[in-house]
């Protein structure tokens, strides 16, 4: 997970909302089976898009305030933020190519 940052309620604003790059955020929890399926895909995307987007994960159990503020009711939820705003929102396991298309749109 060298290219994937760990987020928390404490650093979310600085790392995501104030980022100069678009940010793909994976809202997850360790007990969530589908989250474990998405994890490797998120890591691949991080490695393949290292210069164009930041990729980060936030454990919803450890950071309930951020999850609540974005209305996270199902996980995994993936959001792409650009200039502090959500530009794409996915719930559930997504194919890698769909996520890559969303990254390309956010960075293009």
Secondary structure, DSSP 4 states (H G I P E B T S, - for coil): -TTEEEE-TTTHIIIIIT-SSEEEEEEE-TT-HHHHHHHHHHHHHHHHTTTTEEEEEEETTT-HHHHHHTT--SSSEEEEEETTEEEEEEES---HHHHHHHHHHHH-
